[in-house]
Amino acid sequence: MVQENSTDPIDMGQEIKIEAMNVEPLLSPTKHMSKKTFTEASVQTDPVRIISPGEPGYTTTVPVKPPPSSVLKPIQQARPKPEWTDDDSEDLIVDVEGEESDASTRKKKKVKGKAKTVKKAKGKGTAEEDEETAKKRKPTTTNKKPVKTKSKLPPIDPTELLDLSTTYPDTYWTHLPTTTSMIDTINTTTPLTLVKQADMRDAGHITGMVLSPDGSMLATFCTMGLAKVWDLETYRIIQTLQDTSEPNIDEFYVGRFTPTMTRLVVGGKLKDPKKWSDEDEDNHILPCPLKVFDLVSGSVVERLEGHEEEILCCKSVEFRGERYYVTTSQDGYIIKWKVDQDWSRLQEYKRMEDGKTCMAFNVSFLPNTGNKYFVAACDGGICLFDFENAVKLQTFENLYTCYCDCTKVVECLEYPEPPRTWQAVLEDGEPMFSYLLSRGVEEVDTVDGGDVPINTEPNTVRLHKLVYPTRRGGVFSLEEVKRFQHEEYRSNSWLTKISSNGRYVLAPTYDGAVVVFSLASGQVTAVLRDHEGVEVRDCVWGWRWGQVFTCGDDGTVKVYVQDRDTMAES
């Protein structure tokens, strides 16, 4: 095992020469900022207009043309947020600063609590009685900061995690370069080569992809409301999925094959074709369902209703023998959907409410916990959730100046290996840990009074070490291990995902490139530039036949291999 400070054998000391691209960024098809801002100081605007000084197109701007009024009917006010209550609590709105202020300008946050009303006393009493009664009264509204209460949830218990991880062992690390034909080395000697005969495209922007459990198929998700399933040996379409019964505008962003590969679960945005939102500069958004497609018939067999805005991530997971989907959304909520044994019919769902999260981007479950705990990219940092109790336990804040939109648990083959069982932790006292990758968006500002915003901080991908508690009632801790940064890596863009195979990190940019970082050394070993200057959204490692897939706003999927002749023979 190569230690953390070892020289990466992949790079072999070779210098990679990278030529700058002469590309002017284009407009993004989707807004990357929520209608709810994280901080009042945030000035994040359209990501593809963020240009570094000296870059071609630095002083240019791209005008946004509103649609004709004859086609789309404008609305005068923003869409009201529906109220949500459950059996235990309601959301109370209080001022963060604890002072009265104008309703149009004050900053608010949600605080969980039970709404209480004050009953008027019947009849008249003495002045002393009235004064005493007034002291006991609880006001119907408050301008004070919410009081934190001690959690009644059971504490984190390593002994419980030992039982869970033994009963429900992980299958995380089945597909790695050491166990499959996944690409193991990327450098100038063994570069990635574009497979030109692989013509994989769609009619709109391809915002996401997912590999089938057996590695033989790839599903792509398009903003035209299409999901296509591809055979990865022939690069031909197997199935095209579209909800033909949907009267509104579908945009598909993400999805997931069920473990049985008989269903494809798809999420994204749903919009009203007859209403225009000035606030969103897009059609009026509707509550966004998760749709379950049958892969044989192509029909929708179930709609899971619960999110008010676009769905940004979808995972399938088994916990204590039950089956669930987990979704995140721009509405700030994470939902666990309990489904039946064939992953088709909804039994119940629960929304994880913490009263603070503005945007929830993606989730990744922690190894050696029996799927009891997961991390999520939320707002500017990473949050830790208890899946069983559907609550947030910890927040690691301010990792990025604007927001963190992707975090993933990874296996680092060139780093010290974590303990494989809790038995070793309890016997030896060495802490359990796992590695996480994250990426995020930084704040932007104008330079010398200019009109074009640029990054005030460089974009980075970060490798973290999440250390588990070693005793009952302990907490998790997050340590930064390494930062991956390069002048070619410009990625202030929304709905962008990174990916790793245990040796390398694929990091998309907003100007058509994918930067390949070595996990061990942090060096750039390759830059893929085949998406014609538009935003690259997602990257997937094909472990079955040694492929790399990238997709972007040009509506194409690019396929890379290292030896096309060998691939053709296989």
C-alpha positions in Angstrom: 0.0 0.0 0.0 1.4 3.3 -1.0 1.3 5.9 1.7 -0.2 9.3 1.4 3.0 11.2 0.7 4.3 8.7 -1.8 5.0 9.5 -5.4 2.3 8.4 -7.7 3.6 5.6 -9.9 1.1 6.5 -12.5 2.7 9.9 -13.2 6.3 8.6 -13.4 7.6 12.2 -13.2 6.2 13.0 -16.6 5.3 16.6 -17.3 1.9 17.1 -18.9 1.7 20.0 -21.3 -1.8 21.5 -21.5 -2.8 24.1 -24.1 -5.3 26.7 -23.1 -8.6 26.6 -24.9 -9.9 29.6 -26.9 -13.5 29.2 -25.8 -16.2 31.7 -24.9 -18.6 30.2 -22.4 -22.2 29.8 -23.3 -25.4 30.3 -21.4 -26.5 27.5 -19.0 -29.9 25.9 -19.7 -30.7 25.8 -16.0 -30.4 28.2 -13.1 -27.8 27.1 -10.7 -28.8 29.3 -7.8 -31.9 28.7 -5.7 -34.6 31.3 -5.3 -33.4 31.2 -1.7 -29.9 32.6 -1.2 -27.5 31.2 1.3 -26.1 34.5 2.4 -27.0 38.1 1.7 -23.5 38.7 0.4 -23.7 36.0 -2.2 -23.4 37.4 -5.7 -23.3 34.2 -7.7 -24.7 34.7 -11.1 -24.9 32.5 -14.3 -22.0 30.2 -14.0 -20.9 30.2 -17.6 -20.3 33.9 -17.5 -17.6 33.5 -14.9 -14.4 34.2 -16.7 -10.9 34.5 -15.3 -8.8 37.6 -16.2 -6.8 37.1 -19.3 -9.1 34.4 -20.6 -10.6 34.9 -24.1 -14.0 36.5 -24.0 -13.2 38.0 -20.6 -14.9 41.4 -21.4 -17.9 40.0 -23.3 -21.4 39.3 -22.0 -24.2 37.2 -23.4 -27.6 38.8 -23.4 -30.6 36.9 -22.1 -33.6 37.2 -24.3 -37.0 36.7 -22.6 -39.5 34.5 -24.5 -42.2 36.2 -26.5 -45.2 37.3 -24.5 -47.5 35.7 -27.0 -46.1 32.3 -26.2 -45.6 32.4 -22.4 -47.9 34.2 -20.0 -46.0 36.1 -17.4 -47.0 36.0 -13.8 -46.6 39.0 -11.5 -45.6 37.3 -8.2 -43.2 34.5 -7.2 -44.8 31.1 -6.6 -45.9 30.8 -3.0 -44.2 28.1 -0.9 -46.6 25.5 0.3 -46.7 24.9 4.0 -45.6 21.5 5.4 -46.6 20.1 8.7 -46.3 16.7 10.3 -47.8 15.1 13.4 -45.2 16.4 15.7 -44.3 19.9 14.8 -44.8 22.9 12.6 -42.4 25.3 11.0 -42.3 28.6 12.8 -40.8 31.7 11.1 -38.7 33.9 13.3 -36.2 36.6 12.7 -32.6 35.4 12.9 -31.3 38.6 14.5 -34.1 38.7 17.0 -35.3 42.2 16.0 -38.4 43.4 14.2 -37.8 44.5 10.7 -39.7 45.1 7.5 -41.1 41.9 6.1 -39.6 42.5 2.6 -36.0 42.8 3.8 -35.6 40.7 7.0 -33.7 37.5 6.8 -35.6 34.5 8.0 -35.0 30.9 8.8 -37.2 27.9 9.8 -37.2 26.7 13.3 -38.9 23.5 14.4 -41.3 23.9 17.2 -44.9 23.5 18.3 -47.2 26.4 17.6 -49.0 27.6 20.7 -51.9 30.0 21.1 -52.8 32.1 24.1 -56.2 31.7 25.6 -57.8 34.8 27.1 -58.9 34.6 30.7 -62.6 34.6 31.3 -64.1 37.4 33.4 -62.3 40.2 35.1 -59.8 40.0 37.9 -57.7 42.3 40.0 -54.8 44.3 38.7 -52.4 42.0 40.6 -54.0 38.9 39.0 -53.9 40.4 35.5 -50.2 41.2 36.0 -49.4 37.7 37.3 -51.4 36.2 34.4 -49.5 38.3 31.9 -46.2 37.0 33.3 -47.3 33.5 32.7 -48.5 34.0 29.2 -46.5 32.8 26.2 -46.5 35.2 23.2 -48.1 34.1 20.0 -45.0 35.3 18.1 -41.4 35.8 19.0 -38.4 37.7 17.7 -35.9 35.9 19.8 -33.4 33.4 18.5 -34.6 29.8 18.6 -33.4 27.9 21.6 -31.4 24.7 20.9 -32.8 21.7 22.7 -30.9 18.6 23.6 -31.5 15.8 21.1 -33.6 12.9 22.2 -32.2 10.6 19.5 -30.2 7.6 20.5 -26.4 8.4 20.5 -24.1 7.0 17.8 -23.1 3.5 19.1 -20.1 1.6 17.6 -21.5 -1.6 19.0 -24.7 -1.1 17.0 -22.8 -0.4 13.9 -20.8 -3.6 14.4 -24.1 -5.5 14.4 -25.5 -3.6 11.4 -22.4 -3.9 9.2 -22.1 -7.6 10.0 -25.8 -8.3 9.2 -25.8 -6.0 6.1 -22.3 -6.0 4.7 -21.2 -3.3 2.2 -20.8 -4.0 -1.5 -19.1 -0.6 -2.1 -15.8 -1.8 -3.4 -16.8 -4.5 -5.8 -15.8 -2.4 -8.9 -12.3 -1.1 -8.7 -9.3 -1.2 -11.0 -7.8 -4.0 -8.9 -10.8 -6.2 -9.3 -12.2 -5.4 -12.8 -11.1 -4.2 -16.2 -11.6 -0.5 -15.1 -8.9 1.8 -16.4 -5.9 1.7 -14.0 -3.3 4.1 -15.4 -3.8 7.5 -17.2 -0.7 9.5 -18.3 1.1 10.4 -21.5 2.2 6.9 -22.1 -1.3 5.4 -21.7 -3.6 8.2 -22.6 -7.4 8.1 -22.9 -8.6 7.9 -26.6 -11.9 9.2 -27.8 -14.1 6.5 -29.4 -15.4 8.4 -32.5 -17.7 5.6 -33.7 -19.7 5.8 -30.4 -22.5 8.2 -31.5 -24.4 8.7 -28.3 -26.5 11.9 -28.3 -29.9 13.4 -27.4 -32.1 16.3 -28.5 -31.2 18.4 -25.5 -28.7 18.9 -22.7 -27.6 15.6 -21.1 -27.4 16.5 -17.4 -26.7 13.1 -15.9 -25.9 9.4 -16.4 -26.0 6.2 -14.4 -24.5 2.8 -15.0 -26.6 -0.4 -14.7 -25.7 -2.7 -11.8 -24.1 -5.3 -14.1 -22.1 -2.6 -16.0 -23.6 -3.4 -19.4 -25.9 -0.4 -19.8 -25.8 3.3 -19.4 -28.9 5.5 -18.9 -28.7 9.2 -19.9 -31.1 11.9 -18.7 -32.0 14.9 -20.9 -33.6 18.2 -20.4 -36.1 17.4 -23.2 -37.8 14.9 -20.9 -36.1 11.9 -22.3 -34.2 9.0 -20.7 -32.2 6.7 -23.0 -30.7 3.4 -22.2 -27.6 2.4 -24.1 -25.8 -0.9 -24.7 -22.2 -0.2 -23.8 -20.8 -3.0 -26.0 -22.3 -1.7 -29.2 -23.2 1.9 -28.2 -26.7 1.5 -29.5 -30.0 2.5 -27.9 -31.9 -0.2 -26.1 -34.8 1.9 -24.9 -36.1 5.5 -25.0 -38.3 6.5 -22.0 -40.7 9.4 -22.1 -43.8 10.1 -20.1 -46.2 10.6 -23.0 -49.1 11.2 -20.6 -47.5 14.2 -18.9 -49.3 17.4 -19.9 -46.5 19.6 -18.5 -42.9 20.2 -19.5 -40.5 17.4 -18.2 -36.8 17.9 -17.7 -34.9 14.8 -16.6 -31.7 15.4 -14.5 -30.9 12.2 -12.6 -32.0 8.6 -12.2 -31.2 5.1 -11.0 -31.6 1.5 -12.2 -33.3 -0.7 -9.6 -31.1 -3.6 -8.5 -33.3 -6.0 -10.5 -32.7 -3.8 -13.6 -36.4 -4.0 -14.5 -37.2 -0.4 -13.6 -35.5 3.0 -14.1 -36.3 5.7 -11.6 -36.0 9.3 -13.0 -36.2 12.7 -11.5 -35.8 16.3 -12.6 -37.9 19.4 -13.1 -41.6 19.8 -14.0 -42.7 23.1 -15.5 -46.0 24.7 -16.5 -46.2 25.3 -20.2 -48.6 28.1 -19.9 -47.0 30.2 -17.1 -43.8 32.2 -17.1 -41.8 33.1 -13.9 -39.8 36.3 -14.0 -38.0 35.2 -10.9 -36.7 32.0 -12.4 -36.5 33.4 -15.9 -38.1 30.1 -17.0 -41.5 28.5 -17.1 -43.3 28.4 -13.8 -42.0 25.4 -11.8 -44.4 22.8 -10.5 -44.0 20.2 -7.7 -41.5 17.7 -9.2 -42.3 14.0 -9.0 -40.0 11.0 -9.1 -41.1 8.7 -11.9 -40.7 5.0 -12.0 -40.5 3.6 -15.6 -40.8 0.0 -16.6 -37.8 -0.8 -18.8 -39.7 -3.3 -21.0 -42.9 -1.4 -21.7 -41.5 2.1 -21.3 -44.5 3.2 -19.3 -44.6 5.0 -16.0 -45.7 2.6 -13.3 -45.5 4.9 -10.3 -45.2 8.6 -9.4 -43.7 9.6 -6.1 -45.0 13.1 -5.1 -43.2 15.1 -2.4 -40.7 17.6 -3.7 -41.7 21.2 -4.5 -38.7 21.9 -6.8 -36.3 20.0 -9.1 -34.9 16.7 -7.9 -31.0 16.8 -8.0 -30.1 13.3 -6.8 -31.6 9.8 -6.6 -30.2 6.7 -4.8 -31.6 3.3 -4.1 -30.7 1.7 -0.8 -31.6 -1.3 1.5 -31.8 -0.8 5.2 -32.8 -3.5 7.8 -34.2 -5.6 5.0 -36.5 -2.8 3.6 -36.1 -1.0 0.3 -35.9 2.8 -0.2 -35.2 5.5 -2.7 -33.5 8.6 -1.4 -33.8 11.9 -3.2 -32.5 15.5 -2.8 -33.9 18.6 -4.2 -33.4 22.3 -4.7 -36.4 22.8 -2.3 -33.9 21.9 0.5 -35.3 18.6 1.6 -34.1 15.0 1.5 -36.8 12.4 1.2 -36.7 8.7 2.0 -39.3 6.7 0.0 -40.1 3.3 1.3 -41.1 1.0 -1.6 -42.2 -2.6 -2.0 -39.9 -5.5 -2.8 -40.0 -5.0 -6.6 -39.0 -1.3 -6.1 -42.2 -0.2 -7.9 -44.9 0.8 -5.4 -44.7 3.5 -2.7 -45.6 2.4 0.8 -44.7 5.6 2.7 -42.2 8.5 2.6 -40.7 10.8 5.1 -39.1 14.2 4.6 -36.0 15.0 6.5 -36.5 18.5 8.0 -33.9 20.5 9.8 -35.3 23.9 9.3 -32.0 25.3 7.9 -31.0 23.6 4.7 -31.6 25.7 1.6 -30.5 23.3 -1.1 -29.7 19.6 -0.9 -27.6 18.4 -3.8 -26.5 14.7 -3.4 -26.1 12.0 -0.9 -23.5 9.2 -0.3 -23.9 6.4 2.2 -21.1 5.6 4.7 -19.4 2.2 4.6 -19.5 0.0 7.7 -22.7 1.5 9.0 -25.2 -0.9 7.5 -26.6 2.2 5.6 -27.6 3.8 8.8 -25.7 7.0 8.1 -25.0 9.1 5.0 -23.4 12.4 4.1 -25.0 15.0 1.9 -23.8 18.1 0.0 -26.0 20.9 1.4 -25.5 24.6 1.0 -21.9 25.5 1.7 -20.7 22.3 3.3 -21.3 18.6 4.1 -24.0 17.3 6.4 -24.2 14.0 8.3 -27.6 12.4 8.5 -29.1 9.5 10.4 -31.1 7.6 7.7 -33.1 5.5 10.2 -34.4 8.5 12.2 -34.5 10.8 9.2 -32.6 13.6 11.0 -29.4 15.7 10.5 -26.8 15.0 13.1 -23.8 17.2 12.2 -22.8 19.9 9.8 -19.3 20.6 8.5 -19.8 24.2 7.3 -18.0 26.7 5.0 -16.1 24.3 2.9 -16.8 26.5 -0.1 -17.6 30.2 -0.2 -20.9 29.7 -2.2 -22.1 26.1 -2.0 -20.9 22.5 -2.0 -22.9 20.6 -4.6 -21.3 17.2 -4.7 -19.7 14.8 -2.1 -19.0 11.1 -2.6 -17.5 8.3 -0.5 -14.5 6.9 -2.4 -11.9 4.1 -2.0 -8.4 5.5 -2.2 -6.1 2.8 -3.4 -2.9 4.8 -2.8 -3.8 5.9 0.8 -3.8 4.1 4.2 -6.7 1.7 4.3 -9.4 2.1 6.9 -10.3 -0.8 9.2 -12.5 -3.3 7.4 -14.6 -4.3 10.4 -15.8 -2.7 13.6 -14.5 -5.7 15.6 -10.9 -4.5 14.8 -11.9 -1.0 15.9 -13.4 -2.1 19.2 -10.4 -4.4 19.9 -7.5 -2.3 18.8 -8.9 1.2 19.5 -8.0 2.5 16.0 -10.8 4.7 14.6 -13.0 3.7 11.7 -12.9 6.2 8.9 -13.8 6.6 5.2 -12.6 9.0 2.5 -14.9 11.6 0.9 -14.4 13.7 -2.2 -16.2 17.1 -2.6 -16.5 19.9 -5.0 -18.2 23.3 -4.8 -18.8 26.7 -6.3 -17.0 29.8 -5.1 -18.3 33.4 -4.8 -17.7 35.7 -7.7 -17.1 39.4 -7.9 -16.4 42.1 -10.6 -12.9 43.5 -11.2 -12.2 47.2 -11.4 -15.8 48.1 -11.9 -16.3 45.7 -14.8 -19.6 44.0 -15.6 -18.3 40.4 -15.9 -18.0 38.5 -12.6 -14.9 36.3 -12.0 -14.0 33.9 -9.3 -12.7 35.4 -6.1 -11.4 31.9 -5.1 -10.1 29.1 -7.4 -12.2 26.1 -7.9 -11.0 23.0 -6.1 -11.8 19.3 -5.5 -11.1 18.2 -2.0 -10.3 14.9 -0.4 -11.5 14.5 3.2 -11.1 11.9 5.9 -14.3 11.3 7.9 -13.4 9.8 11.2 -16.1 7.8 13.0 -16.7 7.9 16.8 -15.0 5.2 18.8 -17.3 5.3 21.8 -21.0 5.6 22.4 -22.2 9.2 22.3 -19.1 10.4 20.3 -19.3 12.4 17.1 -17.8 12.3 13.6 -14.9 14.5 12.6 -13.8 15.7 9.2 -10.2 16.3 8.2 -9.0 17.6 4.9 -6.4 15.4 3.2 -5.6 17.0 -0.1 -6.8 19.7 -2.5 -6.9 19.3 -6.3 -6.5 22.5 -8.2 -5.3 23.6 -11.6 -5.6 26.6 -13.9 -7.6 24.4 -16.4 -10.1 23.5 -13.7 -12.8 26.2 -13.9 -16.0 24.8 -12.6 -18.3 27.5 -11.1 -21.3 25.6 -12.5 -24.5 24.1 -11.1 -25.5 20.5 -11.4 -22.0 19.2 -11.9 -20.7 15.9 -10.5 -17.2 14.5 -10.0 -16.3 10.8 -10.1 -13.4 8.6 -8.9 -12.3 5.0 -9.6 -9.9 4.9 -6.6 -6.9 6.2 -8.4 -8.1 9.2 -10.4 -10.7 12.0 -10.1 -12.7 13.1 -13.1 -13.5 16.8 -12.6 -15.8 18.5 -15.3 -15.5 22.2 -16.2 -17.9 24.8 -17.5 -15.9 25.3 -20.7 -16.0 21.8 -22.3 -13.2 20.0 -20.5 -12.7 17.2 -18.0 -9.6 17.5 -15.8 -8.1 14.2 -14.6 -6.4 14.4 -11.2 -4.2 11.7 -9.7 -5.6 10.9 -6.2 -2.2 10.1 -4.8 -0.1 13.0 -6.1 -2.8 15.7 -6.9 -1.2 16.2 -10.3 -3.1 16.6 -13.6 -2.5 13.5 -15.7 -4.9 14.4 -18.6 -7.4 17.0 -19.8 -10.2 15.8 -22.1 -11.6 18.5 -24.4 -14.3 17.1 -26.6 -17.5 18.9 -25.5 -17.1 22.0 -27.7 -16.8 24.6 -25.0 -20.0 24.0 -23.1 -20.6 22.8 -19.6 -19.7 19.2 -18.8 -22.2 17.8 -16.3 -21.3 14.2 -15.3 -18.6 11.5 -15.6 -18.9 7.8 -15.2 -16.3 5.0 -15.0 -17.3 1.9 -17.0 -15.8 -0.9 -15.0 -16.9 -3.8 -17.3 -15.1 -2.9 -20.5 -12.6 -0.2 -19.3 -14.4 2.9 -20.5 -14.9 6.5 -19.3 -18.1 8.4 -20.2 -18.7 12.1 -20.0 -21.8 14.1 -20.9 -22.7 17.8 -21.2 -24.8 20.6 -22.5 -23.9 19.8 -26.2 -26.3 16.8 -25.9 -23.6 14.2 -26.4 -21.9 11.4 -24.5 -18.2 11.0 -25.1 -16.6 7.6 -24.7 -12.9 7.1 -23.9 -10.8 3.9 -23.8 -7.1 3.3 -23.8 -6.8 0.6 -26.5 -9.6 0.7 -29.1 -8.3 -2.4 -30.9 -8.5 -4.5 -27.7 -11.9 -3.1 -27.0 -13.2 -4.0 -30.4 -11.9 -7.6 -30.1 -13.6 -8.0 -26.7 
